[in-house]
Amino acid sequence: EGDKLHALLTVDFKGVDLYVTLGGNLSFKSHTGALVPSEVKVGSHPVPASMLAGRLDLSMEVPEAVTGVRVENGELVVETR
């Protein structure tokens, strides 16, 4: 959506499926892409994104050929060499 990434995750919590929605900006540095959350919901309940700071790793390594990752006009843009 715009320049933000939104992800809907299903998380098993003690045998119950919880739906977690994360929204935020992508960052890219040293072949690692990361979602920096600015909005979080568990089900339909908003949760302050600051509560996740240092508790949730939303990063992943990308292949060396990838030189950039961003969301632009609602689309994921991956730049390569």
C-alpha positions in Angstrom: 0.0 0.0 0.0 1.7 3.2 -1.2 5.3 2.9 0.1 4.5 0.6 3.0 4.5 -3.2 3.2 1.6 -5.0 4.9 1.9 -8.6 6.0 -0.8 -10.9 7.4 0.6 -13.7 9.5 -1.0 -16.7 11.1 0.7 -17.5 14.4 0.0 -20.6 16.5 -0.3 -19.5 20.1 -0.9 -22.4 22.5 -2.9 -24.3 19.9 -4.9 -21.2 18.8 -4.4 -19.5 15.5 -3.8 -15.8 15.9 -3.9 -13.4 13.0 -1.2 -10.7 13.2 -1.2 -7.8 10.7 2.1 -5.9 10.4 2.6 -2.7 8.4 5.7 -0.6 8.0 8.6 0.4 5.9 11.3 -1.8 4.4 14.9 -1.1 5.2 17.8 -2.6 3.2 21.4 -2.7 4.4 24.3 -5.1 3.8 22.2 -7.7 1.9 19.6 -7.8 4.6 16.0 -6.6 4.2 13.9 -5.8 7.2 10.4 -4.7 8.0 10.4 -1.8 10.4 6.8 -2.0 11.8 4.8 1.1 12.4 1.4 -0.6 12.8 0.6 -3.9 14.4 -2.8 -5.6 15.0 -3.5 -8.9 16.7 -6.9 -9.9 15.3 -8.7 -6.5 15.1 -6.9 -5.1 18.1 -4.2 -2.5 17.6 -0.9 -3.1 19.5 1.7 -0.3 19.9 4.6 -1.1 17.4 7.0 0.0 20.2 6.1 -3.1 22.1 7.8 -5.2 19.5 11.1 -3.3 19.6 13.9 -5.8 20.3 11.4 -8.7 20.6 10.7 -9.6 17.0 13.2 -10.0 14.2 11.6 -9.2 10.9 14.7 -9.3 8.8 16.1 -11.8 6.2 19.2 -12.1 4.2 18.8 -11.7 0.4 21.1 -13.0 -2.3 24.3 -11.0 -3.0 23.1 -10.0 -6.4 20.2 -7.9 -4.8 21.3 -4.3 -4.4 18.1 -2.8 -3.1 14.5 -3.6 -2.0 11.7 -1.1 -1.5 7.9 -0.7 -1.8 6.9 1.8 -4.5 3.4 2.7 -5.6 2.1 -0.5 -3.9 4.6 -2.8 -5.5 7.7 -4.6 -4.2 10.7 -3.5 -6.2 13.8 -5.6 -6.1 17.0 -4.2 -7.7 19.7 -6.5 -8.9 23.1 -6.2 -10.5 
